[in-house]
Amino acid sequence: MFGLGFGELLLILVIVLFFFGGKKLPELGNSMGKAIKNFKQGMKDGKDEDDNKKS
């Protein structure tokens, strides 16, 4: 995954935990999940519009 090993991922997690705190992490994860879901949906909708224009 992006050439990152276990040690690097653990270090990133510790830094994120330090900046955001334990209470904010679930909210941050939830909002990131929603953002990714909306991005994927937007990409799908854009492709569907392009397919309709070509027809």
DSSP file (Angstrom, degrees, kcal/mol; ACC not computed):
  #  RESIDUE AA STRUCTURE BP1 BP2  ACC     N-H-->O    O-->H-N    N-H-->O    O-->H-N    TCO  KAPPA ALPHA  PHI   PSI    X-CA   Y-CA   Z-CA
    1    1 A M    >         0   0    0      0, 0.0     3,-2.0     0, 0.0     0, 0.0   0.000 360.0 360.0 360.0 100.5    0.0    0.0    0.0
    2    2 A F  T 3   -     0   0    0      1,-0.3     3,-0.1     0, 0.0     0, 0.0   0.652 360.0 -74.6  58.6  18.9    1.8    3.1   -1.3
    3    3 A G  T 3  S+     0   0    0      1,-0.2     2,-0.4     0, 0.0    -1,-0.3   0.681  94.8 140.0  71.4  17.5    5.1    1.5   -0.3
    4    4 A L    <   -     0   0    0     -3,-2.0    -1,-0.2     4,-0.0     2,-0.1  -0.801  38.4-150.8 -96.4 133.7    4.5    2.2    3.4
    5    5 A G     >  -     0   0    0     -2,-0.4     4,-2.1    -3,-0.1     5,-0.2  -0.282  34.8 -91.2 -90.7-178.0    5.5   -0.4    5.9
    6    6 A F  H  > S+     0   0    0      1,-0.2     4,-2.3     2,-0.2     5,-0.2   0.888 123.9  53.4 -62.9 -40.5    4.0   -1.2    9.3
    7    7 A G  H  > S+     0   0    0      1,-0.2     4,-2.2     2,-0.2    -1,-0.2   0.904 109.3  47.7 -63.1 -42.7    6.4    1.2   11.1
    8    8 A E  H  > S+     0   0    0      2,-0.2     4,-2.4     1,-0.2    -1,-0.2   0.913 112.2  49.2 -65.4 -42.3    5.5    4.1    8.9
    9    9 A L  H  X S+     0   0    0     -4,-2.1     4,-2.2     1,-0.2    -2,-0.2   0.892 110.7  50.7 -64.3 -38.6    1.8    3.5    9.3
   10   10 A L  H  X S+     0   0    0     -4,-2.3     4,-2.2     2,-0.2    -1,-0.2   0.907 109.8  50.3 -64.5 -42.1    2.1    3.3   13.0
   11   11 A L  H  X S+     0   0    0     -4,-2.2     4,-2.3     2,-0.2    -2,-0.2   0.909 110.4  49.6 -62.5 -43.0    4.0    6.6   13.1
   12   12 A I  H  X S+     0   0    0     -4,-2.4     4,-2.5     1,-0.2    -2,-0.2   0.907 110.2  51.2 -62.4 -41.8    1.4    8.3   11.0
   13   13 A L  H  X S+     0   0    0     -4,-2.2     4,-2.5     1,-0.2    -2,-0.2   0.903 109.8  49.4 -62.6 -41.9   -1.4    7.0   13.3
   14   14 A V  H  X S+     0   0    0     -4,-2.2     4,-2.2     2,-0.2    -1,-0.2   0.909 111.6  48.8 -64.2 -42.2    0.5    8.3   16.4
   15   15 A I  H  X S+     0   0    0     -4,-2.3     4,-2.3     2,-0.2    -2,-0.2   0.920 112.5  47.9 -64.2 -43.7    0.9   11.7   14.8
   16   16 A V  H  X S+     0   0    0     -4,-2.5     4,-2.7     1,-0.2     5,-0.4   0.913 111.7  50.4 -63.0 -42.4   -2.8   11.9   13.8
   17   17 A L  H  X S+     0   0    0     -4,-2.5     4,-1.9     1,-0.2    -1,-0.2   0.887 110.2  50.9 -62.3 -38.9   -3.8   10.8   17.3
   18   18 A F  H  < S+     0   0    0     -4,-2.2    -2,-0.2    -5,-0.2    -1,-0.2   0.918 115.5  40.9 -64.7 -44.1   -1.6   13.5   18.8
   19   19 A F  H  < S+     0   0    0     -4,-2.3    -2,-0.2     1,-0.1    -1,-0.2   0.907 128.4  26.5 -73.1 -42.3   -3.1   16.2   16.6
   20   20 A F  H  X S-     0   0    0     -4,-2.7     4,-0.5    -5,-0.2    -3,-0.2   0.703  98.1-137.5-100.1 -21.2   -6.7   15.3   16.8
   21   21 A G  H  X  -     0   0    0     -4,-1.9     4,-0.9    -5,-0.4     3,-0.3   0.053  32.3 -75.4  81.4 163.4   -7.1   13.4   20.1
   22   22 A G  H  4 S+     0   0    0      1,-0.2    -1,-0.2     2,-0.2     3,-0.1   0.802 126.3  53.9 -68.3 -31.7   -9.0   10.3   20.8
   23   23 A K  H  > S+     0   0    0      1,-0.2     4,-0.5     2,-0.1    -1,-0.2   0.808 108.5  48.6 -76.2 -28.6  -12.5   11.9   20.8
   24   24 A K  H  X S+     0   0    0     -4,-0.5     4,-2.7    -3,-0.3    -1,-0.2   0.690  90.9  80.4 -84.7 -19.1  -12.1   13.4   17.4
   25   25 A L  H  X S+     0   0    0     -4,-0.9     4,-2.8     1,-0.2     5,-0.2   0.900  91.6  48.5 -60.3 -44.6  -10.8   10.3   15.5
   26   26 A P  H  > S+     0   0    0      0, 0.0     4,-2.3     0, 0.0    -1,-0.2   0.914 114.2  47.4 -62.2 -38.7  -14.2    8.6   15.1
   27   27 A E  H  X S+     0   0    0     -4,-0.5     4,-2.5     2,-0.2    -2,-0.2   0.914 112.6  49.3 -65.0 -42.1  -15.7   11.9   13.7
   28   28 A L  H  X S+     0   0    0     -4,-2.7     4,-2.3     2,-0.2    -1,-0.2   0.918 112.1  47.8 -63.5 -44.5  -12.7   12.3   11.4
   29   29 A G  H  X S+     0   0    0     -4,-2.8     4,-2.2     2,-0.2    -1,-0.2   0.890 111.9  50.5 -62.8 -40.5  -13.0    8.8   10.1
   30   30 A N  H  X S+     0   0    0     -4,-2.3     4,-2.1    -5,-0.2    -2,-0.2   0.925 112.1  45.7 -64.9 -45.2  -16.7    9.2    9.6
   31   31 A S  H  X S+     0   0    0     -4,-2.5     4,-2.1     2,-0.2    -2,-0.2   0.867 112.1  51.6 -68.5 -35.5  -16.3   12.4    7.6
   32   32 A M  H  X S+     0   0    0     -4,-2.3     4,-2.3    -5,-0.2    -1,-0.2   0.905 109.6  50.8 -66.2 -40.0  -13.4   11.0    5.5
   33   33 A G  H  X S+     0   0    0     -4,-2.2     4,-2.3     1,-0.2    -2,-0.2   0.908 111.0  47.9 -62.4 -42.6  -15.6    7.9    4.7
   34   34 A K  H  X S+     0   0    0     -4,-2.1     4,-2.6     2,-0.2    -1,-0.2   0.891 110.8  51.9 -64.9 -39.4  -18.5   10.2    3.6
   35   35 A A  H  X S+     0   0    0     -4,-2.1     4,-2.2     2,-0.2    -2,-0.2   0.913 111.0  46.8 -64.0 -42.8  -16.1   12.3    1.5
   36   36 A I  H  X S+     0   0    0     -4,-2.3     4,-2.5     2,-0.2    -1,-0.2   0.905 112.3  50.8 -65.8 -41.0  -14.7    9.2   -0.3
   37   37 A K  H  X S+     0   0    0     -4,-2.3     4,-2.2     1,-0.2    -2,-0.2   0.922 112.1  46.5 -62.4 -44.4  -18.3    7.9   -0.9
   38   38 A N  H  X S+     0   0    0     -4,-2.6     4,-2.5     2,-0.2    -1,-0.2   0.872 111.2  52.6 -66.3 -36.9  -19.4   11.2   -2.4
   39   39 A F  H  X S+     0   0    0     -4,-2.2     4,-2.3     2,-0.2    -2,-0.2   0.930 110.5  46.9 -63.6 -45.7  -16.3   11.4   -4.5
   40   40 A K  H  X S+     0   0    0     -4,-2.5     4,-2.2     1,-0.2    -2,-0.2   0.905 112.6  50.0 -62.9 -41.3  -16.9    8.0   -5.9
   41   41 A Q  H  X S+     0   0    0     -4,-2.2     4,-2.6     1,-0.2    -1,-0.2   0.906 110.6  50.2 -64.3 -41.0  -20.6    8.8   -6.6
   42   42 A G  H  X S+     0   0    0     -4,-2.5     4,-2.5     2,-0.2    -2,-0.2   0.889 109.8  50.3 -63.8 -39.9  -19.6   12.0   -8.3
   43   43 A M  H  X S+     0   0    0     -4,-2.3     4,-2.0     2,-0.2    -1,-0.2   0.902 112.1  48.0 -64.3 -40.3  -17.1   10.2  -10.5
   44   44 A K  H  X S+     0   0    0     -4,-2.2     4,-2.3     2,-0.2    -2,-0.2   0.921 112.3  48.5 -66.0 -44.1  -19.8    7.6  -11.4
   45   45 A D  H  X S+     0   0    0     -4,-2.6     4,-2.2     1,-0.2    -2,-0.2   0.895 110.6  51.5 -63.8 -40.2  -22.3   10.4  -12.2
   46   46 A G  H  X S+     0   0    0     -4,-2.5     4,-2.0     1,-0.2    -1,-0.2   0.890 110.2  48.6 -63.8 -39.4  -19.8   12.2  -14.4
   47   47 A K  H  X S+     0   0    0     -4,-2.0     4,-2.3     2,-0.2    -2,-0.2   0.899 109.5  52.5 -67.5 -40.0  -19.0    9.1  -16.3
   48   48 A D  H  X S+     0   0    0     -4,-2.3     4,-1.9     1,-0.2    -2,-0.2   0.896 109.4  49.8 -62.7 -39.8  -22.8    8.4  -16.8
   49   49 A E  H  X S+     0   0    0     -4,-2.2     4,-1.9     2,-0.2    -1,-0.2   0.896 110.2  50.3 -65.5 -39.6  -23.2   12.0  -18.2
   50   50 A D  H  X S+     0   0    0     -4,-2.0     4,-1.6     1,-0.2    -2,-0.2   0.897 109.6  50.8 -64.6 -40.2  -20.3   11.5  -20.6
   51   51 A D  H  X S+     0   0    0     -4,-2.3     4,-1.0     1,-0.2    -1,-0.2   0.872 109.6  50.7 -64.5 -37.1  -21.8    8.2  -21.8
   52   52 A N  H  < S+     0   0    0     -4,-1.9    -1,-0.2     1,-0.2    -2,-0.2   0.855 107.8  52.8 -69.4 -35.2  -25.1   10.0  -22.4
   53   53 A K  H  < S+     0   0    0     -4,-1.9    -1,-0.2     1,-0.2    -2,-0.2   0.851 107.2  52.5 -67.9 -34.3  -23.4   12.8  -24.4
   54   54 A K  H  <        0   0    0     -4,-1.6    -1,-0.2     1,-0.2    -2,-0.2   0.764 360.0 360.0 -73.1 -25.4  -21.7   10.3  -26.7
   55   55 A S     <        0   0    0     -4,-1.0    -1,-0.2    -3,-0.2    -2,-0.2   0.467 360.0 360.0 -76.1 360.0  -25.0    8.5  -27.5
